[in-house]
Amino acid sequence: MLEHLIHRPVATVMLSGFLVLLGVLGLARLNVSLFPEMDVPQIYLLTEFPGQGPNEVEQMVTIPLEEAVSGCSGLKELESRSERGLSVIKVTFEWGRKPELAMVELRQILDRVYSSLPENASRTTMLAYDPTREPIMLLHVQDRGLGRRLRFFAETSLRPELEQLAGVAAVDIDGGRKREIRIAVDKSKAYALGLDIRTLAQSIRSHNVERSVGFVHAGAIEKTVRLDSRARSLEEIGSIPVKKGKENSIVPLSAVARVRDGYSDPTGEVLLNGKTAVILKIRKEASANTLHTVRAVREALKRINTRHRESVRISILENKSEEIRDSIDSVTTAAALGGAIAFVLLLIFLNSIRSASLIGLTMPISILISFGFLYLFAVDLNIMSLGGMALGVGMLIDGSIMVSESINRELQRNQIPEPDFATQTRGNTEARPDLTGAEPITIFRDNKRDLSARVARATGSITGSLTASTLTTVVVFLPITLVSGIAAAMFKDLAIAVIVTLLCGLYCSLVLMPVCAVLLELRATESRNGSSKPMQGRWRAALHTLSRRAAGFMERLEDRYLACMRSTLARPRRTILLFLAMSGSGLLLLLLLPYSLMSDSVSGSVEVEFALPPGSDYERTTEFARSLESELKALPEIRSTLTRIGHESDDPSEKVQGRMPENQGAMTVYLKPGIRGAALLPGIRSLDPRGENIILQAAPAPGAIHRILGQGRRGFNLDMRGLSNQQAKILMPRVARQLRKSPHVSSVGFRNQGNQPLLKLAVRDRLIPSPSPALIATHLKSSIKGVVVSRFREGDRSIDMRLRLDEGSTRRVEDLDQIKLNLGSDKQLSLQGLLKAESVSSVPALLRKNQSGLHRLSFSISRDKQDAALPEIRKNIEAALVSQPGETGRSRASYSIRPAARASEELQPLFFAFLLSGILIYQLLAAQFESYLQPLALLISIPGMLPGCALSLFLFDHGLNIGSATGMVLLTGIVINSSIALFEETEMRRTKTTDVKTALMQAGRTRLRPILLTTMTTAGGMLPLAFLPGTGGSLQEPMAIAILGGLITGTASAIVIYPCFYYLIESRRTR
């Protein structure tokens, strides 16, 4: 097949052109997103229970739902959070369970259990966890005269227009005031007429209606009958009758209440640079192209800003597509720089622009062809797949160099006694011919068929070893596509991209390059009668000088390598023992490195959290945030700030993560380009704008991949079990204070911490046989917070109508006693003396895990201080537990400290893939070379890479993480290629000599230059990834650094240690 393709060069070029065209079309059609699509078997159950505290929500909603869901098939873990008015249950299934099927089973279970839940509990909403569904854009809606109606304008005009765009799934709104029709009841007037909130609500609901009542026939026509009694204006709402007066007169609603067009009670605030802001969050559809969606949004913003220029102006605050563009640019830069480095090396060592260009041409063609196959395999263009292609770029040239070396050697046989300086074989110390000024492919040429036959023969001679070396790298990544886990799911696209890129590179090396070599030689024969046209001028002289120096350097290196081989082959056992000791020390150093799920990211923003004393309302928190933003803006490194205070009640993602109380805020500080956030952290934490000793927690914003893998700001979770709520109120704040005092702890989470003030009411049952406490609770809630009684239609817009007592009459505790409740027959009951009030404190949320209660505290530690900090933290916790009162003088509580992102659990599938790849490599080599022992010797270069990997990671301040582990997995396929090249050359030499040492020496001299050249070009391709990582650097940088370090020691092991193993195996066989 290969010979047939080489004999038909035009057909082969057309085939390659077709594959390139397929790649160009695939590139145009590839979906572009920030992350791969992942089906994570994790579902959130959200159930609202309005007006109830965490204890009631847990007992009446969370626990019954947990008991029902616990029987679901494939269940792995249950976690729940019960907070005021809301139950959130996270249901995690075994990996491989389809979320869609799990949701069907859960819905059946929830339908059965719904009837047993309290009456005012809502139906459970299910949300499938999708870590890739972050907003792709944040838009700032700037006010130009709308005032408080800005959010309503965004809800009714901007959101519908943006959601109609192709690729946009939803538009969420943060900040501003929600418009409501406010009906404020004057309780003195209402009570005087025997009215209360319940009777007024019933009157409004019964009069503001629009309802279909049936059908009538008018002849042969059937007409729908609809009763429409909706209010068309605020005046009509005020005219709704609420009671009959004297002499059958009507008492309108306006007689006891004030109706106005207003806004809902705020529970949070959004500030941009200290000013109230409205933010739009754009979320894309799952299958949408991020770049196309962002482009459509940009075009829509131009139209909106033109059409509504007198009302609003929308600007882009954050654009996630820039991360994708940066990632594409970083891969392009890495490919260009890596290719340039490799080209320069080839040019110097081959002394031929034509040969270097021919080898370098395989890189862009392979990449273009790869795009077509990525499209066929439904792999998106994202950070992971682009990172995989960047890794493949560094290895593409290896095969082309081997093919070029083999062709040169074959074609030069009839012209000179030895190959050119780049590939010559030396069996003795004879004078070497000076070939630095000659083209490597300057040969005695026969006709086209003879030339094609010789090129095919040269290519076929190394097809087996090249295919084996490529497949060893392919099988390294094949297991990653088979293992489970979120980390493995993310790296699946990377593995497929590497495999596709390498196989396309193999095609270009074995098929396209030999054909191009034939065509170029034939053209050169016709145009110059077989002589190469040398480069002219100073460039030729400079290249000639560099080539001579490179040749001299390689000659000296070869002589020293041969001397080293003589020494090691004379004492092979001692050499192997020394090698095993070095490999063991490398493994030990590797295990001593700090480990994490991902390396620290270089973020362009800093996240700041703060908490005022419990019970502080959002207005006080907002004033503090403005003061803090004012001080931050004075710093020259700060570009802008975005602050969220409290919570938005209708944001599902906020409910899943946990609502912030009104006394807490979270700020994102955007830095100017080139500024590293870590340097600003001490200064930010020391700020105290109002002298209130408010604790500020600051940390660099987690990178995109960190958020996906769950490695956010909090590195560890402290889970405590066996504590009562009363004990937790005392112990958890104490532990949090001790953690903040520790020099090793960089931040401690505020969420679920701090006892919130609570006014606990108890009904004196003996004084009142009726109504029930449930009715009193509902009546109090409607009177204080209000109740939505109907909807007001304004054109095609619908606005809530909220009925409540006048806000000024429910501010104080004493006002509760003045609230009255209708008992029927014009009888009213005052709550004065019927309620017993007690000021207590309550935890903001109750947590459970696997149907058992726990209390959690999240904190983070600097990576280099983990070993010293964790024993100290455990010691402080033990002391705190002993100080708690209990039956035996010590609390029965137990605790555990675990990483928030379980690095060991997520890295375990990758280690399994590493072991599986080793087995697959052995099986492949054993089948290729028909030997059981020789593959074991070939695998010896794998442990040889460990010292280099560990030392490079240590020197460049990186630990063991997914990026570095993936680099080491990749290395297993790279470093073994050198051993394979030596093995095949040695086997060929054994056919001419029976002396094993002589064969090894000759094979080492022949293969040293191509091995070193491929190693240098691979390293050149990795250098940009290691030191110019760009977006996705938290993955690419440690990966490339591990490869660079391991490549040095792994290649050294292959060319020095492998001959010793080969010698011992063959010596034992010939005894």
ZICOR-V307859 format. One record per backbone hydrogen bond with DSSP energy under -0.5 kcal/mol. CO is the residue of the C=O (numbers start at 1). NH is the residue of the N-H. Records with the same first field share a line. If there is no record, write none. Layout:
CO->NH, NH
This chain:
1->5
2->6
3->7
4->8
5->8
8->12
9->13
10->14
11->15
12->16
13->17
14->18
15->19
16->20
17->21
18->22
19->23
20->24
21->25
22->26
23->27
24->28
25->29
26->30
31->33, 381
32->290
34->383
38->40
39->41
40->42
41->93
42->129
43->91
44->46, 127
45->47, 89
46->125
47->87
48->122
49->52
52->85
53->57
54->58
55->59
56->60
57->61, 62
58->63
61->65
62->66
63->67
64->68
65->69
66->70
68->71
69->72
72->75
74->94
77->92
78->850
79->90
80->848
81->83, 88
82->846
83->86
85->49
86->83
87->47
88->81
89->45, 91
90->79, 92
91->43
92->76, 77
94->97
98->102
99->103
100->104
101->105
102->106
103->107
104->108
105->109
106->110
107->111
108->112
109->113
110->114
113->116
114->117
118->121
120->50
125->46
127->44
129->40
130->133
132->134
136->320, 321
137->282
138->317, 318
139->141, 280
140->142, 315
141->278
142->313
146->149
147->150
148->151
149->153
150->154
151->155
152->156
153->157, 158
154->159
157->161
158->162
159->163
160->164
162->165
165->168
167->169, 285
170->283
172->281
174->279
178->264
180->182, 262
181->183, 802
182->184, 260
183->185, 804
184->258
185->187, 806
186->190
187->191
188->192
189->193
190->193, 195
191->194
196->200
197->201
198->202
199->203
200->204
201->205
202->206
203->207
204->207, 208
207->209
209->229
211->227
214->225
216->223
217->219
218->221
221->218, 223
223->216
224->226
225->213, 214
226->228
227->211, 229
233->237
234->238
235->239
237->240
238->254
240->253
243->251
245->248
246->249
249->245
250->252
251->242, 243
252->255
253->256, 257
256->186
257->259
258->184, 260
260->182, 262
262->180
267->647
269->645
270->277
271->273, 643
272->275
275->272
278->141
279->174
280->139, 282
281->172, 283
282->136, 137
283->169, 170
285->288
288->290
289->293
290->294
291->295
292->296
293->297
294->298
295->299
296->300
297->301
298->302
299->303
300->304
301->305
302->306
303->307
304->308
306->309
308->311, 312
311->144, 146
313->142
315->140, 317
318->138
319->322
320->323, 324
321->325
322->326
323->327
324->328
325->329
326->330
327->331
328->332
329->333
330->334
331->335
332->336
333->337
334->338
335->339
336->340
337->341
338->342
339->343
340->344
341->345
342->346
343->347
344->348
345->349
346->350
347->351
352->356
353->357
354->358
355->359
356->360
357->361
358->362
359->362
360->363, 364
361->365
362->366
363->367
364->368
365->369
366->370
367->371
368->372
369->372, 373
370->374
371->375
372->376
373->377
374->379
375->378
378->380
380->382
381->33
382->386
383->387
384->388
385->389
386->390
387->391
388->392
389->393
390->394
392->395, 396
393->396, 397
395->398, 399
396->400
397->401
398->402
399->403
400->404
401->405
402->406
403->407
404->408
405->409
406->410
407->411
408->412
410->413
411->444
412->415, 416
420->423, 424
425->427
433->435
435->438
439->442
440->442
441->443
443->445
447->451
448->452
449->453
450->454
451->455
452->456
453->457
454->458
455->459
456->460
457->461
458->462
459->462, 463
460->463, 464
462->466
463->467
464->468
465->469
466->470
467->471
468->472
469->473
470->474
471->475
472->476
473->477
474->477, 478
475->479
477->480, 481
478->481
479->482, 483
485->489
486->490
487->491
488->492
489->492, 493
490->493, 494
491->495
492->496
493->497
494->498
495->499
496->500
497->501
498->502
499->503
500->504
501->505
502->506
503->507
504->508
505->509
506->510
507->511, 512
508->513
511->515
512->516
513->517
514->518
515->519
516->520
517->521
518->522
519->523
520->524
521->525
522->526
523->527
524->528, 530
525->529
528->531
532->534
536->539, 540
537->541
538->542
539->543
540->544
541->545
542->546
543->547
544->548
545->549
546->550
547->551
548->552
549->553
550->554
551->555
552->556
553->557
554->558
555->559
556->560
557->561
558->562
559->563
560->564
561->565
562->566
563->567
564->568
565->569
566->570
567->571
569->572
571->575
572->576
573->577
574->578
575->579
576->580
577->581
578->582
579->583
580->584
581->585
582->586
583->587
584->588
585->589
586->590
587->591
588->592
589->593
590->593
594->960
597->962
601->603
603->677
604->671
605->701
606->669
607->699
608->667
609->697
610->665
613->616
617->621
618->622
619->623
620->624
621->625
622->626
623->627
624->628
625->629
626->630
627->631
628->632
629->633
630->634
632->635
635->638
637->672
640->670
641->273
642->668
643->271
644->666
645->269
647->649
648->651
650->652
651->655
652->656
653->657
654->658
661->646, 664
663->612
664->646
665->610
666->644
667->608, 669
668->642, 670
669->606
670->639, 640
672->675
676->679
677->680, 681
678->681
680->684
681->685
682->686
684->687
688->691
695->611, 697
696->698
697->609
699->607
703->707
704->708
705->709
706->711
707->710
710->712
713->715
715->900
716->859
717->719, 898
718->857
719->896
720->855
721->894
724->728
725->729
726->730
727->730, 731
728->732, 733
730->734
731->735
732->736
733->737
734->738
735->739
736->740
737->741
738->742
739->742
742->745
744->746, 862
747->860
750->753
754->756, 844
756->842
758->760, 840
759->761
760->838
762->836
763->765
764->767, 768
765->768
772->776
773->777
774->778
775->779
776->780
777->781
778->782
779->783
780->784
781->785, 786
783->805
787->789, 803
790->801
791->793
792->794, 799
794->797
797->794
799->792
800->181, 802
801->789, 790, 803
802->183
803->787
804->185
806->809
807->810
812->815
813->816
814->817
815->818
816->819
817->832
819->831
821->829
824->827
827->823, 824
829->821
831->834, 835
834->764
835->837
836->762
838->760, 840
840->758
842->756
844->84
846->82
847->854
848->80
849->852
852->849
854->847
855->720
857->718
858->749
859->716
860->746, 747
862->865
863->866
865->869
866->870
867->871
868->872
869->873
870->874
871->875
872->876
873->877
874->878
875->879
876->880
877->881
878->882
879->883
881->884, 891
886->889
890->888
894->721
896->719, 898
898->717
900->902
901->903
902->906
903->907
904->908
905->909
906->910
907->911
908->912
909->913
910->914
911->915
912->916
913->917
914->918
915->919
916->920
917->921
918->922
919->923
920->924
921->925
922->926
923->927
924->928
925->929
926->930, 931
933->936, 937
934->938
935->939
937->940
938->941
939->942, 943
940->944
941->945
942->945
943->946
945->949
946->950
947->951
948->952
949->953
950->954
951->955
952->956
953->958
954->957
959->961
960->596
961->965
962->966
963->967
964->968
965->969
966->970
967->971
968->972
969->973
970->973, 974
971->975
972->976
974->977
975->978, 979
976->980
977->981
978->982
979->983
980->984
981->985
982->986
983->987
984->988
985->989
986->990
987->991
988->991
989->992, 993
994->996
995->999
996->1000
997->1001
998->1002
999->1003
1000->1004
1001->1005
1002->1006
1003->1007
1004->1008
1005->1009
1007->1011
1008->1012
1009->1013
1010->1014
1011->1015
1012->1016
1013->1017
1014->1018
1015->1019
1016->1020
1017->1021
1018->1022
1019->1023
1020->1024
1022->1026
1023->1027
1024->1028
1030->1033
1032->1035, 1036
1033->1037, 1038
1034->599
1035->1039
1036->1040
1037->1041
1038->1042
1039->1043
1040->1044
1041->1045
1042->1046
1043->1047
1044->1048
1045->1049
1046->1050
1047->1051
1048->1052
1049->1053
1050->1054
1051->1055
1052->1056, 1057
1053->1057, 1058
1056->1060
1057->1060, 1061
1058->1062
1059->1063
1060->1064
1061->1065
1062->1066
1063->1067
1064->1068
1065->1069
1066->1070
1067->1071
1068->1071
